[in-house]
Amino acid sequence: MNAIKNSPAMLDVFGLIAVERLRVRRLQAVGKYKFSTNSPTVSNGLKLAIVMEEIGEVAREIYEMHDKDDFTPQAKNRLRKELVQAAGTLVAWLETPEVKP
């Protein structure tokens, strides 16, 4: 089996996701979010709903880019931001090994 090598781009993405996880943790600490995908008391169904909400925001950004024919760096940055937030919710879910029905 070949070893997977982390490219600079992959390490950059991992860093962005880590920063996003810290941002959300801070917001959780001050009560901004009632529940999150990293909570062991939240069911998998609710975690999936949270992830899908984030994926919906990715879809909205893609739709807006195409609808407005806006492929500027600013539009691409908005899409990247939403992708990082979606990835962060999935990583948070992975942080909790508990499986709830």
N, C-alpha and C positions, 0 to 999 in steps of 0.2 A: 504494500500500500504506500503510495506516495505521500510524503509529508506536505501539509498545506502551509505555504509561506504567506505571511501577512505582508501585503503590499502597503506602500505608504497611503494609498487611497483607502484601503480597508482599515488601517489604524486610525485614519482621520474620521471615518464613519463611527468606529467604536468610541472614539473620544467624544464625538457629538452626542451619541446616545448616552454616554456616561454623564455628560453635562446636563442633558435633558432629565435623566433620572434624579440628579441632585436638585434641579429646579423644582421638579414635582414633589420631591420629599420636603423641600422647604415650604411649598404651598400647602401640603398636607399638614405640616406642623402648625401652621397658623389657621387651619380650619377651612381653607379654600375648597377642598374636596371632601365630600362626605365619605366616599369610598374610592378604592383604587384597585387596580389589578394585582397589586402586591399584598393585598390584605388576605390573610388566611381565612377570615370569616366571610369573605365575599364568595358567592357561588360561581362556578365556572360559567353558568349562563349569563350572569351579570358581567363577569369579566369579558366574555365574548361581546356583549353589548357595548362595553366601553371601547374595546378594540375596534368594533365595527363603526362606532361613531367617529373614531379617529380616521379610519379608512374612508369614511364618507367625506371627511374634510380634504383628504388627498384627492378624491374623485371630483370634489367641487373645484379645487384649484386647477385640475386638468381641464375640466369643462370650461372654466373661465378663460384659461389660456387659449383654447381653441375657439370659443365663442367670440372673444375679442381679438383673435389673431395676435395675441400678445405673448411673444416668446423672448421678451427682454430679460436681461439678467435679474431684474427685480422680480419678475414673474417666476423665473426658475428658482430664485432664492425662497420665494413663498412656498413653492412646491416642495423644495428640499426640507424646509422647516416642518411642514406637515408630515413628510415621510419620516423624519427623525422622531416626531412626536408619536406617530403610529408605532414605529420600532420600539420606542421607549415603553409603550404600554405592553407590548409583547415581552420585552425583557423583564419588566416588572412582574408579569405573570410567571415567567420562568424562575424568578427569584423565590417563589413560594412553591414548595413541593407538594403542599396539600391539594388533594383533588376533592372538590365538593360536587355533589350531584346537582 
